[in-house]
């Protein structure tokens, strides 16, 4: 349970720590709830695809969490300004074009 987003949804009964080792406060949880979320449909066939999408999106300023799910073919992104869904989609579409994969907003 390293990321605050995962703490919020999966393991609320354990002591919480961020990736840096700091305890997660109720302010951290509240800020995650307040941040907008966007979901993309992405044709991902392997861990390399999901890893590439995750790396691409984590480089966008304002992105705080990326969850690429191979089973559902969806990428969920929690973000704040200056990131926008359109900018993230554009970056994913460049990857999709190079990898011959379809990418769209869900």
Residue frames as qw, qx, qy, qz and C-alpha x, y, z in Angstrom:
[[0.000, 0.888, 0.460, 0.000, 0.00, 0.00, 0.00],
 [0.520, -0.135, 0.029, 0.843, 2.47, 2.63, -1.12],
 [0.053, 0.297, 0.277, 0.912, 0.43, 5.25, -2.96],
 [0.228, 0.137, 0.475, -0.839, -2.18, 7.40, -1.19],
 [0.599, 0.116, -0.319, -0.725, -4.72, 6.60, -3.93],
 [0.595, -0.003, -0.800, -0.073, -4.41, 2.88, -3.25],
 [0.116, -0.057, -0.732, 0.669, -4.65, 3.55, 0.46],
 [0.412, 0.083, 0.123, -0.899, -7.90, 5.34, -0.10],
 [0.736, 0.117, -0.312, -0.589, -9.49, 2.48, -1.98],
 [0.763, 0.134, -0.629, -0.064, -7.90, -0.78, -0.86],
 [0.661, -0.122, -0.619, 0.406, -6.36, -0.92, 2.57],
 [0.224, -0.737, 0.003, -0.637, -7.98, 1.51, 4.94],
 [0.812, -0.567, -0.108, -0.085, -7.32, -0.67, 7.99],
 [0.828, -0.024, -0.121, 0.547, -3.48, -0.59, 7.81],
 [0.297, -0.733, 0.028, 0.611, -1.10, 2.16, 8.90],
 [0.590, 0.768, 0.221, 0.119, -0.74, 4.44, 5.91],
 [0.446, -0.551, 0.300, 0.638, 2.53, 5.63, 4.38],
 [0.520, 0.796, -0.098, -0.296, 3.26, 7.55, 1.19],
 [0.880, 0.390, -0.134, 0.236, 5.93, 6.43, -1.27],
 [0.246, 0.693, -0.427, 0.526, 8.43, 8.63, 0.60],
 [0.498, -0.095, -0.762, 0.403, 7.61, 6.82, 3.87],
 [0.157, -0.130, 0.310, -0.929, 5.65, 9.68, 5.45],
 [0.173, 0.372, 0.858, -0.308, 2.39, 8.79, 7.17],
 [0.049, -0.422, -0.569, -0.705, -0.70, 9.61, 5.11],
 [0.088, 0.187, 0.491, -0.847, -2.85, 12.22, 6.80],
 [0.323, 0.617, 0.689, -0.199, -6.57, 12.83, 6.46],
 [0.185, 0.776, -0.110, -0.593, -5.62, 15.95, 4.45],
 [0.065, -0.330, 0.807, 0.486, -3.86, 13.71, 1.90],
 [0.216, 0.336, 0.915, 0.051, -6.96, 11.55, 1.54],
 [0.232, 0.769, 0.408, -0.433, -9.22, 14.60, 1.24],
 [0.094, 0.667, -0.374, -0.637, -7.00, 16.14, -1.44],
 [0.125, -0.074, 0.910, 0.388, -7.14, 12.93, -3.51],
 [0.236, 0.560, 0.782, -0.140, -10.92, 12.94, -3.34],
 [0.167, 0.819, 0.152, -0.528, -11.00, 16.55, -4.56],
 [0.096, -0.469, 0.605, 0.637, -8.74, 15.98, -7.57],
 [0.743, 0.405, -0.070, -0.528, -10.36, 15.30, -10.94],
 [0.552, -0.165, 0.803, 0.151, -10.05, 11.91, -12.56],
 [0.597, 0.509, -0.286, -0.550, -10.15, 10.91, -16.24],
 [0.745, -0.059, 0.664, 0.028, -10.40, 7.47, -17.83],
 [0.344, 0.565, -0.532, -0.529, -8.94, 6.49, -21.20],
 [0.947, 0.155, 0.266, -0.087, -9.63, 3.41, -23.30],
 [0.107, 0.742, -0.620, -0.233, -6.30, 2.08, -24.55],
 [0.955, 0.201, -0.186, -0.110, -5.57, -1.03, -26.55],
 [0.158, -0.688, 0.692, -0.152, -2.89, -2.53, -24.30],
 [0.902, 0.122, -0.367, -0.191, -1.78, -6.09, -24.97],
 [0.803, -0.016, -0.440, 0.402, 1.09, -6.55, -22.51],
 [0.539, -0.698, -0.208, 0.424, 2.91, -5.13, -19.55],
 [0.454, -0.040, 0.229, 0.860, 5.14, -3.16, -21.89],
 [0.019, -0.587, -0.471, -0.659, 2.12, -1.29, -23.25],
 [0.459, -0.809, -0.361, -0.065, 0.75, -0.47, -19.81],
 [0.630, -0.458, -0.040, 0.626, 4.21, 0.50, -18.59],
 [0.337, 0.214, 0.308, 0.864, 4.74, 2.82, -21.55],
 [0.195, -0.722, -0.435, -0.502, 1.36, 4.51, -20.99],
 [0.596, -0.724, -0.270, 0.218, 2.11, 4.91, -17.29],
 [0.575, -0.246, 0.086, 0.776, 5.54, 6.44, -17.98],
 [0.175, 0.438, 0.392, 0.790, 4.12, 8.82, -20.60],
 [0.331, -0.777, -0.393, -0.365, 1.36, 10.06, -18.33],
 [0.653, -0.615, -0.212, 0.388, 3.57, 10.37, -15.25],
 [0.488, 0.007, 0.135, 0.862, 5.74, 12.85, -17.21],
 [0.039, -0.684, -0.390, -0.615, 2.79, 15.23, -17.63],
 [0.080, 0.150, -0.448, 0.878, 2.90, 18.09, -15.10],
 [0.524, -0.169, 0.135, -0.824, -0.01, 17.84, -12.69],
 [0.819, -0.060, -0.512, -0.253, -0.56, 14.06, -12.93],
 [0.368, -0.577, 0.582, -0.438, -0.52, 12.53, -9.46],
 [0.569, -0.122, 0.800, -0.145, -1.57, 8.91, -10.07],
 [0.556, 0.346, -0.526, -0.543, -1.86, 6.58, -13.07],
 [0.605, -0.083, 0.763, -0.212, -3.53, 3.16, -12.97],
 [0.479, 0.364, -0.586, -0.543, -3.24, 1.17, -16.22],
 [0.688, -0.049, 0.648, -0.323, -5.43, -1.96, -16.13],
 [0.068, 0.258, -0.833, -0.485, -4.66, -4.59, -18.78],
 [0.176, 0.299, 0.933, -0.094, -7.81, -6.61, -18.04],
 [0.249, 0.753, 0.506, -0.340, -10.24, -3.75, -18.63],
 [0.509, 0.385, 0.338, 0.692, -8.03, -1.93, -21.19],
 [0.117, -0.933, -0.229, -0.253, -8.55, 1.30, -19.22],
 [0.496, 0.122, -0.320, 0.798, -6.16, 3.89, -17.83],
 [0.315, -0.871, -0.372, -0.058, -7.39, 5.95, -14.88],
 [0.470, 0.278, -0.187, 0.817, -5.52, 9.19, -14.18],
 [0.323, -0.844, -0.355, 0.241, -5.84, 11.47, -11.16],
 [0.496, 0.304, 0.096, 0.808, -4.59, 14.93, -12.04],
 [0.137, -0.829, -0.292, 0.456, -4.60, 18.61, -11.19],
 [0.393, 0.919, -0.033, 0.020, -3.65, 21.75, -13.09],
 [0.296, 0.527, -0.273, -0.748, -1.81, 22.28, -15.39],
 [0.159, 0.000, 0.947, 0.278, -2.67, 18.80, -16.77],
 [0.603, 0.255, 0.051, -0.754, -5.74, 18.49, -18.99],
 [0.785, 0.144, 0.596, -0.090, -7.47, 15.40, -20.41],
 [0.658, 0.748, 0.008, -0.089, -6.88, 16.71, -23.93],
 [0.103, 0.798, -0.594, 0.018, -3.11, 17.06, -23.39],
 [0.525, -0.302, 0.789, -0.108, -2.90, 13.56, -21.89],
 [0.798, 0.410, 0.417, -0.144, -4.97, 12.12, -24.75],
 [0.487, 0.828, -0.261, -0.095, -2.69, 13.76, -27.29],
 [0.116, -0.641, 0.757, -0.046, 0.39, 12.17, -25.71],
 [0.648, -0.021, 0.746, -0.152, -1.29, 8.75, -25.57],
 [0.742, 0.612, 0.195, -0.193, -2.38, 9.06, -29.20],
 [0.271, 0.782, -0.554, -0.094, 1.23, 9.65, -30.28],
 [0.341, -0.339, 0.871, -0.103, 2.16, 6.41, -28.49],
 [0.714, 0.300, 0.570, -0.276, -0.87, 4.66, -30.02],
 [0.613, 0.738, -0.146, -0.240, 0.06, 5.74, -33.53],
 [0.142, 0.671, -0.728, -0.014, 3.63, 4.49, -33.13],
 [0.287, -0.178, 0.918, -0.206, 2.50, 1.20, -31.54],
 [0.373, -0.105, -0.703, -0.596, -0.55, 0.69, -33.81],
 [0.167, -0.365, -0.835, 0.377, -2.88, 0.83, -30.80],
 [0.164, -0.677, -0.430, -0.574, -6.25, 2.58, -30.41],
 [0.273, -0.237, -0.529, 0.768, -6.57, 5.22, -27.67],
 [0.174, -0.581, -0.387, -0.695, -9.64, 7.31, -26.75],
 [0.259, -0.250, 0.466, -0.808, -11.39, 9.00, -23.86],
 [0.057, -0.232, -0.966, 0.096, -13.72, 6.59, -22.07]]
